[in-house]
């Protein structure tokens, strides 16, 4: 399955939909579920991408097993959520871009 970013993802995978997981006390399996639902992918799609059986993905989603760090990172990449949020529940802070310094020069009029 190709990895793509759709308009749906851009609208619904927003910071507002993801922030607050830590305050809610969400566990990893709950964040996995939320990211899967928001991405619009199926369990079968994700299992194929991760090259695991769909039963394994089901076990992760139902808190019967824990995915390894590599699978958590791949899950984040495929579903379009920040890895840090998926791993810890904390939405990563995005550094604010600094305004570029424009050097003003005077030109002589001749």
Secondary structure as GFF3:
##gff-version 3
##sequence-region A 1 110
A	DSSP	alpha_helix	7	12	.	.	.	ID=ss1
A	DSSP	alpha_helix	15	18	.	.	.	ID=ss2
A	DSSP	alpha_helix	21	24	.	.	.	ID=ss3
A	DSSP	alpha_helix	28	39	.	.	.	ID=ss4
A	DSSP	alpha_helix	43	50	.	.	.	ID=ss5
A	DSSP	alpha_helix	54	61	.	.	.	ID=ss6
A	DSSP	alpha_helix	69	79	.	.	.	ID=ss7
A	DSSP	alpha_helix	83	88	.	.	.	ID=ss8
###
